[in-house]
Amino acid sequence: MTVLFEAANGWLHILIRDNGTGTGTEPVKYGYGLTQMEENVRSLHGTVRFDGTEGFVTEVRIPLEKGEYKDECDPRG
């Protein structure tokens, strides 16, 4: 399994890859987990891509905008 994080040009790139059997030529089937992950990334104005042709790959891009994110659970405000 490979997990890569990179912040560049105002974007956070996350790549998760494994060498499992994947889905081959069949499309990736969205269940609750993948659907929820996609909704979460979109809520951050990002994109997510799932690819099962060789193993399974999840690729996420999230914009990094300083000062835009405020964690409601953070006591520092």
Buried (B, 14 or more C-beta within 10 A) or exposed (E): EEEEEEEEEEBBBBBBBBEEEBBEEEEBEEEEEBEEBBEEBEEBEBBBEBBBEBBBBBBBBBEBEEEEEEEEEEEEE
